[in-house]
Amino acid sequence: MLNITLVNGFTLKKNEIIIEKMKVTIKDLAEKAGVSKTAVSFAFNNPKRISEETYKKIMKIAKEIGYSPDPVARILATKQTGTIGVLFPQAVSEVLQNPYISDLIRGIGTVCDKEGLALTLLSPMKGILNNTIQNAAVDGMIILGVDKDSSVHSAFKMRNMPYVAIDAKCNAEYINVGIDDRSMAESLMDVLLDNGHEKILFCALKPIALDLAEPDQSTTIDERQKGIQDSMRKHNLKENTLDSYTFIESETSFESSYRIAKQILQSEDRPTAIYCMGDIQAFGFYKAAAELDINIPEDLSVVSFDDLPVSGILYPELTAIHQPGYEKGVAATEILVKRIAGEDCKSVRLNANIVKRSSVAPAKK
């Protein structure tokens, strides 16, 4: 027969001490501090709701008795995780190779730090964005690279989860943070057409989410194509002339962009200008051109979107659309925090501009 006795939180089992200390509860802490359990909860979750003196007292005693809040219990009690998610259309390991995404995350993280929120980076679960939306343990999401008609919007509604889109076009059914992609794309195309370029390669970023694999799924690319066509009409070119241009997709990594660039630039009928939808692609063309003794801009003009800091220190400096990645992240997260709190919000369009540098020259005839 075993004699089992509890002594000061330890289990004794017949001349043997089993190190199994009983967990200190919120009730224990409240009683020790002479406050309510609600006050203890405020101390760990919302210190502004109690006095500084009470807060310090609770935290001091919590340290003394070894109390730490149970995150699972907190979630069950508040129905909130204290976490927001950022959902990418590509794998996290791949998308973070794009410096522009790092700029977005920096802006998102700034607001999370300010609000005391945790941040989870999410990618398509088994290739499907909707799977991630249905299973992620977050209070709300920021989502990138989706179309206005994508099924992901319905998935968010079914889960009744607050979310904010970045670069998905303004729509009455959801909140979006972005720039005027159409007018910016037109301005960038103007630079090439004003310099007489006719053989232009357009390079877009390729999504890997299966539910974004259908044609015309990217609102951003769709708007930029419209802007390119606006420029062509302005230069008295037929709209269907765009069909004769080369339009390719690459992964979001520098290495992928470089491999494609080297293949394109080694062809006999290579383009005279490259129109990139992201700086990461332009960097790949710069490296490939240098290895193949193709001079930028004399032999090859290059323009791009993003205008990352390194774009101004490349040689020659890159002509690009400056879009505020950091500011997009900040704005989207601030809106999401308000939406989680139940506040009404509106879409935001941020300013962007073209920065003309020395990566474009007149086309050789």
C-alpha positions as CSV (number, residue, x, y, z in Angstrom):
1,M,0.0,0.0,0.0
2,L,1.3,3.4,-1.0
3,N,1.1,6.4,1.3
4,I,0.7,9.5,-0.8
5,T,0.7,12.9,0.9
6,L,0.9,16.4,-0.5
7,V,3.5,18.6,1.2
8,N,4.0,22.2,0.1
9,G,3.1,21.4,-3.4
10,F,5.3,18.3,-3.7
11,T,4.2,14.7,-4.1
12,L,5.8,12.3,-1.5
13,K,5.7,8.6,-2.4
14,K,7.1,6.4,0.4
15,N,10.6,7.8,1.2
16,E,10.9,9.2,-2.3
17,I,10.3,12.8,-3.5
18,I,9.0,13.0,-7.0
19,I,9.7,16.5,-8.3
20,E,6.3,17.4,-9.5
21,K,5.5,20.9,-8.3
22,M,1.9,21.9,-8.5
23,K,1.2,24.8,-10.9
24,V,0.6,28.1,-9.3
25,T,-2.8,29.4,-10.4
26,I,-4.1,32.9,-11.0
27,K,-6.3,32.4,-7.9
28,D,-3.1,31.7,-5.8
29,L,-1.5,34.9,-7.1
30,A,-4.6,37.0,-6.5
31,E,-4.9,35.8,-2.9
32,K,-1.3,36.3,-2.2
33,A,-1.4,39.9,-3.6
34,G,-4.8,40.7,-2.0
35,V,-6.4,41.6,-5.4
36,S,-9.0,40.1,-7.6
37,K,-8.3,37.7,-10.4
38,T,-9.5,40.4,-12.8
39,A,-6.7,42.7,-11.6
40,V,-4.2,39.9,-12.2
41,S,-5.5,39.4,-15.7
42,F,-5.2,43.2,-16.3
43,A,-1.6,43.1,-15.0
44,F,-0.6,40.6,-17.7
45,N,-2.8,41.6,-20.5
46,N,-3.8,45.3,-20.1
47,P,-1.7,47.1,-17.4
48,K,-3.3,50.4,-18.2
49,R,-6.5,49.2,-16.5
50,I,-4.9,49.1,-13.0
51,S,-2.6,51.5,-11.1
52,E,1.1,51.4,-11.4
53,E,1.4,50.4,-7.7
54,T,-0.9,47.5,-8.1
55,Y,0.8,46.4,-11.3
56,K,4.3,46.3,-9.6
57,K,2.9,44.5,-6.6
58,I,1.3,41.8,-8.7
59,M,4.4,41.3,-10.9
60,K,6.7,41.2,-7.8
61,I,4.7,38.5,-6.2
62,A,4.2,36.6,-9.5
63,K,8.0,36.4,-9.7
64,E,8.4,35.2,-6.1
65,I,5.9,32.4,-6.4
66,G,6.7,31.4,-9.9
67,Y,3.4,32.3,-11.6
68,S,3.2,32.6,-15.4
69,P,-0.1,32.9,-17.3
70,D,-1.4,30.0,-19.3
71,P,-1.7,31.1,-22.9
72,V,-4.3,28.5,-23.8
73,A,-6.4,29.5,-20.8
74,R,-6.1,33.1,-21.9
75,I,-7.2,32.4,-25.4
76,L,-10.2,30.4,-24.2
77,A,-11.2,33.2,-21.8
78,T,-10.7,36.2,-24.2
79,K,-11.5,34.4,-27.5
80,Q,-8.4,36.2,-28.8
81,T,-4.8,34.9,-29.5
82,G,-3.1,38.3,-29.4
83,T,-1.6,37.4,-32.8
84,I,-2.1,38.6,-36.4
85,G,-1.1,36.7,-39.5
86,V,0.5,37.8,-42.8
87,L,-0.6,35.4,-45.5
88,F,1.7,35.2,-48.6
89,P,0.8,33.6,-52.0
90,Q,4.2,31.9,-52.0
91,A,6.2,29.8,-49.5
92,V,7.6,31.9,-46.6
93,S,11.1,30.6,-47.3
94,E,10.8,31.9,-50.9
95,V,8.9,35.1,-50.5
96,L,11.3,36.5,-47.8
97,Q,14.1,36.5,-50.4
98,N,12.3,39.5,-52.0
99,P,13.6,42.6,-50.2
100,Y,10.4,44.4,-50.9
101,I,8.5,41.9,-48.7
102,S,11.0,42.5,-45.9
103,D,10.1,46.2,-46.1
104,L,6.4,45.3,-45.8
105,I,7.1,43.1,-42.8
106,R,9.2,45.8,-41.1
107,G,6.2,48.1,-41.3
108,I,3.8,45.4,-40.0
109,G,6.2,44.6,-37.2
110,T,6.5,48.2,-36.1
111,V,2.8,48.4,-35.4
112,C,2.8,44.9,-33.8
113,D,5.5,46.0,-31.4
114,K,3.5,49.1,-30.5
115,E,0.3,47.2,-29.9
116,G,1.9,44.3,-28.1
117,L,0.8,41.8,-30.8
118,A,2.6,38.6,-32.0
119,L,3.1,38.2,-35.7
120,T,2.8,34.9,-37.6
121,L,4.0,34.5,-41.2
122,L,1.7,32.2,-43.2
123,S,1.9,30.5,-46.6
124,P,-0.5,28.4,-48.6
125,M,-1.2,25.1,-46.7
126,K,-0.6,22.3,-49.2
127,G,-0.7,24.9,-51.9
128,I,-4.1,26.3,-51.0
129,L,-4.6,29.7,-49.4
130,N,-8.1,28.9,-48.2
131,N,-6.7,26.0,-46.1
132,T,-4.5,28.4,-44.3
133,I,-7.3,30.9,-43.7
134,Q,-9.5,28.1,-42.2
135,N,-6.8,26.8,-39.9
136,A,-4.6,29.6,-38.7
137,A,-4.9,30.5,-35.0
138,V,-4.8,34.3,-35.4
139,D,-7.2,37.2,-34.7
140,G,-6.9,38.7,-38.1
141,M,-4.8,38.6,-41.3
142,I,-3.0,40.8,-43.8
143,I,-3.0,39.1,-47.2
144,L,-0.8,39.9,-50.2
145,G,-1.1,39.2,-53.9
146,V,-4.8,38.3,-54.3
147,D,-7.3,39.3,-56.9
148,K,-10.5,41.2,-56.1
149,D,-12.6,38.2,-57.2
150,S,-10.5,35.6,-55.5
151,S,-12.2,32.9,-53.4
152,V,-10.1,33.8,-50.4
153,H,-12.5,36.7,-49.7
154,S,-15.3,34.2,-49.3
155,A,-13.1,32.1,-47.0
156,F,-12.6,35.1,-44.7
157,K,-16.3,35.8,-44.6
158,M,-17.1,32.1,-43.8
159,R,-14.7,32.3,-40.8
160,N,-15.9,35.8,-39.9
161,M,-12.3,36.9,-39.6
162,P,-11.1,40.5,-40.0
163,Y,-8.5,41.0,-42.7
164,V,-6.9,43.6,-44.8
165,A,-5.5,43.2,-48.3
166,I,-2.4,44.8,-49.7
167,D,-2.3,45.5,-53.5
168,A,-5.7,43.8,-54.2
169,K,-7.5,46.9,-55.6
170,C,-10.0,49.0,-53.7
171,N,-13.4,47.2,-53.4
172,A,-16.5,47.9,-51.4
173,E,-16.5,44.3,-50.0
174,Y,-13.1,44.5,-48.3
175,I,-10.3,46.8,-47.1
176,N,-7.3,47.3,-49.3
177,V,-4.0,49.3,-49.0
178,G,-2.2,50.0,-52.2
179,I,-1.0,52.5,-54.8
180,D,-2.3,53.6,-58.2
181,D,-0.6,50.7,-60.1
182,R,-2.2,51.7,-63.4
183,S,-0.9,55.2,-63.5
184,M,2.5,54.3,-62.2
185,A,2.8,51.5,-64.8
186,E,1.9,54.0,-67.5
187,S,4.6,56.4,-66.3
188,L,7.2,53.6,-66.4
189,M,6.2,52.5,-69.9
190,D,6.3,56.1,-71.1
191,V,10.0,56.2,-70.2
192,L,10.7,53.2,-72.5
193,L,8.5,54.3,-75.4
194,D,9.8,57.9,-75.2
195,N,13.2,56.3,-75.8
196,G,12.1,54.4,-78.9
197,H,12.0,50.9,-77.4
198,E,9.9,48.4,-79.3
199,K,11.4,45.0,-78.2
200,I,10.4,45.0,-74.5
201,L,10.3,42.1,-72.1
202,F,7.8,42.2,-69.2
203,C,8.8,40.2,-66.2
204,A,6.2,39.4,-63.5
205,L,6.4,37.5,-60.2
206,K,4.9,34.1,-60.2
207,P,2.5,32.9,-57.4
208,I,2.7,29.3,-56.3
209,A,-0.6,29.1,-54.5
210,L,-2.8,26.7,-56.4
211,D,-5.9,28.8,-56.0
212,L,-4.0,31.8,-57.6
213,A,-2.8,29.8,-60.5
214,E,-5.6,30.7,-62.9
215,P,-5.1,33.5,-65.5
216,D,-5.9,37.0,-64.4
217,Q,-5.7,36.2,-60.7
218,S,-3.4,39.1,-59.9
219,T,-5.1,42.5,-59.7
220,T,-1.7,44.2,-59.5
221,I,-0.5,42.7,-62.8
222,D,-3.9,43.4,-64.4
223,E,-3.8,47.1,-63.4
224,R,-0.2,47.4,-64.5
225,Q,-1.0,45.9,-67.9
226,K,-3.8,48.4,-68.3
227,G,-1.4,51.2,-67.5
228,I,1.1,49.8,-70.1
229,Q,-1.7,49.8,-72.7
230,D,-2.7,53.4,-71.7
231,S,0.9,54.4,-72.5
232,M,0.8,52.6,-75.8
233,R,-2.4,54.3,-76.8
234,K,-0.8,57.6,-75.9
235,H,2.1,56.8,-78.2
236,N,-0.3,55.9,-81.0
237,L,0.5,52.2,-80.8
238,K,-2.3,49.6,-81.3
239,E,-3.5,47.8,-78.1
240,N,-2.9,44.4,-79.6
241,T,0.8,45.4,-80.1
242,L,1.2,44.2,-76.5
243,D,0.6,40.7,-77.7
244,S,3.8,40.8,-79.7
245,Y,5.9,41.7,-76.6
246,T,7.3,39.0,-74.4
247,F,5.7,38.5,-71.0
248,I,7.3,36.0,-68.6
249,E,7.0,35.1,-64.9
250,S,9.8,34.3,-62.5
251,E,10.0,33.2,-58.9
252,T,10.6,35.7,-56.1
253,S,14.2,34.9,-55.5
254,F,17.3,36.6,-57.0
255,E,18.7,33.3,-58.2
256,S,15.6,32.5,-60.2
257,S,15.5,36.0,-61.8
258,Y,19.2,35.7,-62.6
259,R,18.8,32.3,-64.3
260,I,15.9,33.5,-66.5
261,A,17.7,36.8,-67.3
262,K,20.8,34.9,-68.5
263,Q,18.7,32.7,-70.7
264,I,16.8,35.7,-72.2
265,L,19.9,37.8,-72.8
266,Q,21.7,34.9,-74.6
267,S,19.0,34.7,-77.2
268,E,19.8,36.0,-80.7
269,D,16.7,38.2,-80.7
270,R,17.1,39.6,-77.2
271,P,15.0,42.6,-76.1
272,T,16.3,46.1,-76.0
273,A,14.5,46.9,-72.7
274,I,13.4,45.0,-69.6
275,Y,10.3,46.1,-67.7
276,C,10.3,44.4,-64.2
277,M,7.4,44.2,-61.8
278,G,9.9,44.0,-58.9
279,D,13.4,45.1,-58.2
280,I,14.5,41.6,-57.3
281,Q,14.1,40.7,-61.0
282,A,16.0,43.8,-62.2
283,F,18.9,42.8,-60.0
284,G,19.0,39.4,-61.8
285,F,19.2,41.2,-65.2
286,Y,22.0,43.4,-64.0
287,K,24.1,40.4,-63.0
288,A,23.4,38.5,-66.1
289,A,24.1,41.5,-68.3
290,A,27.5,42.1,-66.6
291,E,28.5,38.5,-67.1
292,L,27.5,38.6,-70.8
293,D,29.3,41.9,-71.5
294,I,25.9,43.6,-72.2
295,N,26.1,47.3,-71.2
296,I,23.3,48.9,-69.3
297,P,21.8,51.2,-70.6
298,E,23.7,51.4,-73.9
299,D,22.7,47.8,-75.0
300,L,19.9,47.1,-72.6
301,S,17.5,49.5,-70.7
302,V,16.0,48.3,-67.4
303,V,13.1,49.7,-65.4
304,S,11.3,48.4,-62.4
305,F,8.8,48.7,-59.6
306,D,9.7,49.0,-55.8
307,D,12.8,51.3,-55.7
308,L,14.5,49.5,-52.9
309,P,17.4,51.4,-51.3
310,V,20.0,49.4,-53.3
311,S,18.4,50.6,-56.5
312,G,20.0,54.0,-56.1
313,I,23.5,52.6,-55.6
314,L,23.6,50.1,-58.5
315,Y,25.7,51.1,-61.5
316,P,24.0,52.5,-63.4
317,E,21.3,53.6,-61.0
318,L,18.0,52.0,-61.6
319,T,14.9,53.9,-62.9
320,A,12.0,52.7,-60.8
321,I,8.6,53.3,-59.4
322,H,9.1,54.2,-55.8
323,Q,6.3,52.4,-53.8
324,P,6.2,52.8,-50.0
325,G,6.5,49.2,-48.8
326,Y,7.2,50.1,-45.2
327,E,4.3,52.5,-45.2
328,K,2.0,49.9,-46.7
329,G,2.8,47.5,-43.9
330,V,2.2,50.2,-41.2
331,A,-1.2,51.3,-42.8
332,A,-2.5,47.8,-43.3
333,T,-1.7,46.7,-39.7
334,E,-3.1,49.9,-38.1
335,I,-6.4,49.2,-40.1
336,L,-6.4,45.5,-39.1
337,V,-6.0,46.4,-35.4
338,K,-9.0,48.7,-35.7
339,R,-11.0,46.1,-37.5
340,I,-10.3,43.5,-34.8
341,A,-11.6,46.0,-32.3
342,G,-14.8,46.3,-34.3
343,E,-14.2,49.7,-35.8
344,D,-15.3,50.8,-39.3
345,C,-12.4,51.4,-41.7
346,K,-11.8,52.4,-45.3
347,S,-9.3,51.5,-48.0
348,V,-6.2,53.5,-48.3
349,R,-4.3,54.6,-51.4
350,L,-0.7,55.7,-50.8
351,N,1.3,58.0,-52.9
352,A,4.0,56.6,-55.3
353,N,6.2,58.2,-57.8
354,I,8.7,57.5,-60.6
355,V,12.4,58.0,-59.9
356,K,14.2,58.5,-63.2
357,R,17.9,57.5,-63.1
358,S,20.5,56.3,-65.6
359,S,19.4,52.8,-66.5
360,V,17.5,53.9,-69.7
361,A,19.0,55.0,-73.0
362,P,17.5,55.4,-76.5
363,A,17.0,52.1,-78.3
364,K,19.6,51.3,-80.9
365,K,18.3,51.3,-84.4
